[in-house]
Amino acid sequence: MEPLQLKQAFKNIFGAEPILVKSPGRINIIGEHTDYNGGLVMPAAINKAVYVAIAEREDNEIHLFSESYQEKHIGNIKDVKKSEKSWANYILGVVDGFLKRDFALTGFNLYIYGDVPLGAGLSSSAAIECATAYALAHIHQINIPKKDLALIAQKAEHEFSGVNCGIMDQFASVFGKEDYAMMLDCQTLEYEYIPLKLEGYKLLLFNTNVKHSLSDSAYNKRRSQCEQGVSWIKAYHPSVACLRDATEEMLLAYVKPKDDKVYSKCSYVVAEIDRVKKAASALKSGNLTKLGQLMFETHDGLSKAYEVSCKELDFLVDQVRALDEVLGARMMGGGFGGCTINIVEEEKIDQLISKISAAYLREFNLSPSAYVVETGNGSQAIATTVLTNITTL
């Protein structure tokens, strides 16, 4: 959908001239399951995004339209409540967040679409929330720090979608910067842009196209196990508020003797936080080989110690582990499905996709999807002359 088509689609439904806003999906280079433990992560915004066309109304009604679902939702700014339509809740939760901060909002019309693949672990939900937050601030001329936009978006996911996510996805969607990843401290929200120079290489995602039902219950259990480990340490070290503050020595002394499974989960997190620091150093010195090694280590930890991988993810990583054209690979996201992220020699990408797709089909009687992604900028209003080559979901 080209920009003029988007504007025309909005006019056809709402009869008004909109402004356009975009907010990207994200990848996570390294630092998985560390965000809710107060740790470090290294996300990057990507060149796939959610796009919002929005205009104020003269009444208090909220009129939403989803291009991907071909559905409408109508509500009222004076009575914002959850919808049975899951896509609408990402938007309504953001509206609720603005109102709870005592920002004055009018009714509005909003048209949403995007090219972030759904169910691939690229945080399409955070992109919707952040695009909505940026758009509402823009049309109502609300002067609000970008960090607060990310926090409003995160709270929307907690309260209207029921997902107790960390801050990484929303933060990356708002603050992303082309040609950079960011090392984000999830405890303090301090961040540093890290150059992501991939000369001769590209980031390739393989989507397993599966999502095992265990994912939600396992996620909650992992959080509980991490919190249990912290509580055992805290009895001896009161200053330890989360696993970010813990050391392997503490885990060995106070957690391992009580519960080996809790220990293995906590130990993975502490090691992963350290890997993020090493990855930042590797990127700053241009050492992609070292970054790749760290990514393989992360996958092995997620699979064996943290136990959030699955046979499909493990298969995709194992298939590329010994290939010279692949510097590193790992599962990305919550686990039990979704994508692997790979650093692949650019000239070998097409050949690799064919090879891995054929092997995956033989093994699982299912075809994986493959996406080459590049870094992109965070939430922004966009001129109609800039928005080009967009494919709707």
C-alpha positions as CSV (number, residue, x, y, z in Angstrom):
1,M,0.0,0.0,0.0
2,E,1.5,3.3,-1.1
3,P,1.0,6.5,1.0
4,L,-1.6,8.0,-1.3
5,Q,-3.5,4.6,-1.2
6,L,-3.3,4.7,2.6
7,K,-4.6,8.2,2.8
8,Q,-7.3,7.4,0.3
9,A,-8.3,4.3,2.3
10,F,-8.6,6.4,5.4
11,K,-10.7,9.0,3.6
12,N,-13.0,6.3,2.2
13,I,-13.8,5.1,5.7
14,F,-13.5,8.3,7.8
15,G,-13.9,11.2,5.3
16,A,-10.9,13.1,6.7
17,E,-7.3,13.9,6.0
18,P,-5.0,11.9,8.3
19,I,-1.4,12.2,9.5
20,L,0.8,9.1,9.1
21,V,3.0,7.6,11.8
22,K,5.2,4.5,11.8
23,S,6.7,2.4,14.6
24,P,9.0,-0.5,13.8
25,G,9.2,-4.1,14.9
26,R,12.4,-5.2,16.6
27,I,14.9,-8.0,16.7
28,N,17.1,-8.8,19.7
29,I,20.7,-9.4,18.9
30,I,21.5,-11.0,22.2
31,G,20.2,-10.8,25.8
32,E,17.2,-13.1,25.9
33,H,15.0,-13.5,29.0
34,T,17.1,-11.0,30.8
35,D,14.7,-8.0,30.6
36,Y,12.4,-9.0,33.3
37,N,15.4,-9.8,35.5
38,G,16.6,-6.2,35.5
39,G,19.3,-7.2,33.1
40,L,20.9,-6.0,29.8
41,V,19.4,-6.6,26.3
42,M,20.6,-5.6,22.9
43,P,17.6,-5.0,20.6
44,A,17.5,-3.2,17.3
45,A,14.5,-1.7,15.4
46,I,14.0,-3.2,12.0
47,N,12.8,-1.9,8.6
48,K,9.4,-3.6,9.0
49,A,6.8,-1.5,10.8
50,V,3.3,-0.8,11.8
51,Y,1.7,2.3,10.2
52,V,-1.1,4.4,11.6
53,A,-3.2,7.0,9.8
54,I,-5.0,9.1,12.4
55,A,-7.2,12.2,12.6
56,E,-9.1,13.9,15.4
57,R,-12.9,13.7,15.6
58,E,-15.2,16.5,16.9
59,D,-16.9,14.1,19.4
60,N,-15.7,11.6,22.0
61,E,-16.0,8.5,19.9
62,I,-13.0,6.2,19.0
63,H,-13.3,4.6,15.5
64,L,-10.6,2.0,14.6
65,F,-10.1,0.0,11.5
66,S,-7.6,-2.8,11.0
67,E,-6.4,-3.5,7.5
68,S,-5.1,-6.9,8.3
69,Y,-8.3,-8.1,10.0
70,Q,-10.7,-6.0,7.9
71,E,-12.5,-5.1,11.1
72,K,-13.9,-2.0,12.8
73,H,-14.1,-1.2,16.4
74,I,-16.1,1.7,17.9
75,G,-15.7,3.0,21.4
76,N,-15.8,6.2,23.5
77,I,-13.0,8.2,25.0
78,K,-15.1,8.6,28.2
79,D,-15.5,4.9,28.7
80,V,-12.4,3.0,27.5
81,K,-12.7,-0.7,28.1
82,K,-11.3,-3.9,26.7
83,S,-12.6,-5.2,23.4
84,E,-13.2,-8.8,22.3
85,K,-11.0,-7.9,19.3
86,S,-7.4,-8.5,20.5
87,W,-5.9,-6.1,17.9
88,A,-8.0,-3.2,19.2
89,N,-6.8,-3.8,22.8
90,Y,-3.3,-2.8,21.9
91,I,-4.7,0.6,20.8
92,L,-7.2,1.0,23.6
93,G,-4.7,0.2,26.3
94,V,-2.5,3.1,25.1
95,V,-5.6,5.4,25.1
96,D,-6.2,4.3,28.7
97,G,-2.6,5.0,29.6
98,F,-2.8,8.6,28.4
99,L,-6.0,9.2,30.2
100,K,-4.6,7.7,33.5
101,R,-1.8,10.3,33.2
102,D,-4.5,13.0,33.0
103,F,-3.8,13.9,29.4
104,A,-6.9,15.4,27.7
105,L,-7.8,13.4,24.6
106,T,-10.6,13.9,22.0
107,G,-12.2,11.2,20.0
108,F,-10.2,10.1,16.9
109,N,-10.3,7.9,13.8
110,L,-7.4,5.5,13.3
111,Y,-6.5,3.1,10.5
112,I,-3.8,0.6,11.1
113,Y,-1.7,-1.8,9.0
114,G,1.8,-3.1,8.9
115,D,4.4,-5.3,7.4
116,V,5.8,-6.8,10.6
117,P,5.2,-10.6,10.3
118,L,2.7,-11.7,12.9
119,G,3.7,-14.5,15.2
120,A,7.4,-14.3,14.3
121,G,8.6,-12.8,17.5
122,L,9.3,-9.4,16.0
123,S,7.0,-7.6,18.5
124,S,4.2,-6.5,16.2
125,S,2.2,-5.8,19.3
126,A,4.8,-3.3,20.7
127,A,4.9,-1.6,17.3
128,I,1.1,-1.1,17.3
129,E,1.2,0.3,20.9
130,C,4.1,2.6,20.2
131,A,2.7,3.8,16.9
132,T,-0.6,4.6,18.7
133,A,1.2,6.4,21.5
134,Y,3.3,8.5,19.1
135,A,0.2,9.3,17.0
136,L,-1.9,10.3,20.0
137,A,0.8,12.6,21.3
138,H,1.3,14.1,17.8
139,I,-2.3,15.0,17.1
140,H,-3.0,16.3,20.6
141,Q,0.3,18.2,20.7
142,I,1.2,16.5,24.0
143,N,4.8,17.2,25.0
144,I,5.9,13.9,26.5
145,P,9.3,12.2,26.8
146,K,9.9,9.3,24.4
147,K,10.7,7.1,27.4
148,D,7.2,7.7,28.7
149,L,5.7,6.7,25.4
150,A,7.5,3.4,25.7
151,L,6.2,3.0,29.3
152,I,2.6,3.8,28.4
153,A,2.9,1.2,25.6
154,Q,4.3,-1.4,28.0
155,K,1.6,-0.8,30.5
156,A,-1.0,-1.2,27.8
157,E,0.3,-4.7,27.0
158,H,0.2,-5.6,30.7
159,E,-3.3,-4.3,31.4
160,F,-5.3,-4.7,28.2
161,S,-3.6,-7.7,26.6
162,G,-2.6,-9.6,29.8
163,V,1.0,-10.0,28.8
164,N,3.5,-9.1,31.6
165,C,6.3,-8.2,29.2
166,G,9.5,-6.4,30.0
167,I,10.3,-3.0,28.5
168,M,12.6,-4.1,25.7
169,D,10.2,-4.3,22.9
170,Q,8.5,-1.0,23.4
171,F,11.8,0.8,24.1
172,A,13.4,-0.5,20.9
173,S,10.3,0.5,18.9
174,V,10.5,4.0,20.1
175,F,14.2,4.6,20.3
176,G,15.5,2.5,17.4
177,K,18.3,3.9,15.2
178,E,19.3,2.8,11.7
179,D,22.7,1.0,11.7
180,Y,22.7,0.6,15.4
181,A,21.6,-1.8,18.1
182,M,21.2,-0.5,21.6
183,M,22.4,-1.9,24.9
184,L,19.5,-1.2,27.2
185,D,19.7,-1.5,31.0
186,C,16.3,-2.8,31.9
187,Q,16.8,-1.8,35.6
188,T,17.6,1.9,35.0
189,L,16.4,2.4,31.4
190,E,19.8,3.8,30.5
191,Y,20.9,2.9,27.0
192,E,23.8,3.1,24.7
193,Y,23.7,2.9,20.9
194,I,26.1,0.2,19.6
195,P,27.2,0.3,16.0
196,L,25.9,-2.7,14.0
197,K,28.1,-2.8,11.0
198,L,27.6,-6.0,9.0
199,E,29.9,-5.4,6.0
200,G,29.4,-8.4,3.7
201,Y,26.8,-10.0,6.1
202,K,23.1,-9.7,6.6
203,L,20.7,-10.6,9.4
204,L,18.5,-13.5,8.3
205,L,15.5,-14.8,10.3
206,F,14.1,-18.3,9.9
207,N,10.5,-18.6,11.2
208,T,9.7,-22.0,12.4
209,N,6.0,-21.3,11.8
210,V,5.1,-23.1,15.0
211,K,4.0,-21.8,18.4
212,H,3.8,-24.5,21.0
213,S,1.1,-24.0,23.7
214,L,3.6,-24.5,26.4
215,S,5.0,-21.0,25.8
216,D,2.8,-18.9,28.1
217,S,2.9,-21.3,31.1
218,A,6.7,-21.8,30.7
219,Y,7.3,-18.1,30.6
220,N,5.4,-17.6,33.8
221,K,7.2,-20.5,35.4
222,R,10.6,-19.1,34.4
223,R,9.8,-15.7,35.9
224,S,8.7,-17.5,39.1
225,Q,11.9,-19.5,39.2
226,C,14.1,-16.4,38.8
227,E,12.2,-14.6,41.5
228,Q,12.6,-17.6,43.8
229,G,16.4,-17.6,43.2
230,V,16.5,-13.9,44.1
231,S,14.6,-14.4,47.3
232,W,17.0,-17.1,48.5
233,I,20.0,-14.9,47.8
234,K,18.3,-11.8,49.3
235,A,18.1,-13.6,52.7
236,Y,21.9,-13.3,52.8
237,H,22.4,-10.2,50.6
238,P,19.5,-7.8,51.1
239,S,20.7,-5.4,48.4
240,V,20.1,-8.0,45.7
241,A,16.8,-6.9,44.1
242,C,16.9,-9.0,40.9
243,L,19.2,-11.4,39.0
244,R,21.1,-8.4,37.6
245,D,22.5,-7.9,41.1
246,A,23.4,-11.5,41.6
247,T,26.7,-13.4,40.8
248,E,27.4,-17.0,39.9
249,E,29.1,-17.4,43.3
250,M,25.9,-16.3,45.1
251,L,23.9,-18.8,43.0
252,L,26.3,-21.6,43.9
253,A,26.1,-20.8,47.6
254,Y,22.4,-20.1,48.1
255,V,20.4,-21.4,45.2
256,K,22.0,-24.6,43.9
257,P,21.9,-26.4,47.3
258,K,18.1,-25.8,47.5
259,D,16.9,-26.5,43.9
260,D,19.1,-27.5,40.9
261,K,16.4,-26.5,38.4
262,V,16.0,-23.0,39.8
263,Y,19.8,-22.7,39.9
264,S,20.2,-23.6,36.2
265,K,17.6,-21.0,35.2
266,C,19.2,-18.3,37.3
267,S,22.7,-19.2,36.2
268,Y,21.7,-18.9,32.5
269,V,20.4,-15.3,33.2
270,V,23.5,-14.2,35.0
271,A,25.7,-15.6,32.2
272,E,23.5,-14.0,29.5
273,I,23.8,-10.6,31.0
274,D,27.6,-11.0,30.9
275,R,27.3,-12.1,27.2
276,V,25.5,-8.9,26.3
277,K,28.5,-6.9,27.7
278,K,30.9,-9.1,25.7
279,A,28.7,-8.7,22.5
280,A,28.8,-4.9,22.9
281,S,32.6,-5.0,23.1
282,A,32.8,-7.2,20.1
283,L,30.6,-4.9,18.0
284,K,32.5,-1.9,19.0
285,S,35.7,-3.5,17.8
286,G,34.0,-4.9,14.6
287,N,34.5,-8.5,15.7
288,L,31.5,-10.2,14.1
289,T,33.0,-13.6,14.6
290,K,33.0,-13.2,18.4
291,L,29.4,-11.9,18.3
292,G,28.4,-15.1,16.4
293,Q,30.1,-17.3,18.9
294,L,28.2,-15.6,21.7
295,M,24.9,-16.1,19.9
296,F,25.5,-19.8,19.6
297,E,26.3,-19.9,23.4
298,T,23.1,-18.0,24.1
299,H,21.1,-20.6,22.1
300,D,22.7,-23.5,23.9
301,G,21.9,-21.8,27.3
302,L,18.3,-21.2,26.2
303,S,17.9,-24.7,25.0
304,K,19.6,-26.7,27.7
305,A,19.6,-24.6,30.9
306,Y,16.7,-22.3,30.5
307,E,14.7,-24.8,28.6
308,V,12.6,-22.5,26.4
309,S,13.6,-23.8,23.0
310,C,11.9,-26.6,21.0
311,K,12.9,-29.2,18.4
312,E,12.2,-26.9,15.5
313,L,14.3,-24.1,16.8
314,D,17.2,-26.4,17.8
315,F,17.1,-28.0,14.3
316,L,17.4,-24.7,12.6
317,V,20.4,-23.7,14.7
318,D,22.1,-27.1,14.4
319,Q,21.7,-27.0,10.6
320,V,23.8,-23.8,10.3
321,R,26.2,-24.3,13.2
322,A,29.1,-25.8,11.1
323,L,28.6,-23.6,8.0
324,D,31.4,-21.1,7.2
325,E,28.9,-18.6,5.8
326,V,27.0,-18.4,9.1
327,L,28.8,-16.6,11.9
328,G,26.2,-17.2,14.6
329,A,22.6,-18.2,15.2
330,R,20.2,-18.5,18.1
331,M,16.5,-18.7,18.9
332,M,15.0,-15.3,19.5
333,G,12.1,-14.3,21.7
334,G,10.1,-16.1,24.3
335,G,10.7,-19.5,22.8
336,F,8.8,-22.7,21.9
337,G,8.4,-21.4,18.4
338,G,9.0,-18.2,16.5
339,C,12.3,-17.3,14.8
340,T,16.0,-18.0,14.8
341,I,18.3,-15.0,14.0
342,N,21.4,-15.7,11.9
343,I,24.4,-13.6,10.8
344,V,24.9,-14.8,7.2
345,E,27.3,-14.0,4.4
346,E,25.3,-11.8,2.1
347,E,26.2,-13.6,-1.2
348,K,25.2,-17.0,0.3
349,I,21.8,-16.1,1.7
350,D,19.6,-17.4,-1.2
351,Q,21.5,-20.6,-1.3
352,L,21.2,-21.0,2.5
353,I,17.5,-20.4,2.4
354,S,17.0,-23.1,-0.2
355,K,19.1,-25.6,1.7
356,I,17.6,-25.0,5.1
357,S,14.1,-24.8,3.8
358,A,14.4,-28.2,2.1
359,A,15.9,-29.8,5.2
360,Y,13.2,-28.4,7.5
361,L,10.5,-29.6,5.1
362,R,11.9,-33.1,5.2
363,E,12.2,-33.1,8.9
364,F,8.9,-31.5,9.9
365,N,6.7,-31.6,6.8
366,L,6.5,-27.9,7.2
367,S,8.1,-25.0,5.3
368,P,9.9,-22.3,7.3
369,S,9.6,-18.6,6.4
370,A,12.7,-16.5,5.8
371,Y,13.2,-12.8,6.2
372,V,16.2,-10.6,5.6
373,V,16.0,-7.7,8.0
374,E,17.9,-4.5,8.3
375,T,18.0,-1.9,11.1
376,G,15.6,1.0,11.1
377,N,14.6,4.1,13.0
378,G,12.1,4.3,15.8
379,S,8.7,5.9,16.1
380,Q,8.2,8.9,13.8
381,A,5.7,10.9,11.8
382,I,6.3,10.3,8.1
383,A,5.9,12.4,5.0
384,T,3.8,10.7,2.3
385,T,6.7,10.9,-0.1
386,V,8.8,8.7,2.2
387,L,6.4,5.9,2.7
388,T,7.0,3.5,-0.2
389,N,7.0,-0.2,-1.0
390,I,4.8,-1.1,2.0
391,T,3.1,-4.5,1.9
392,T,0.0,-4.9,4.1
393,L,-0.4,-7.8,6.5
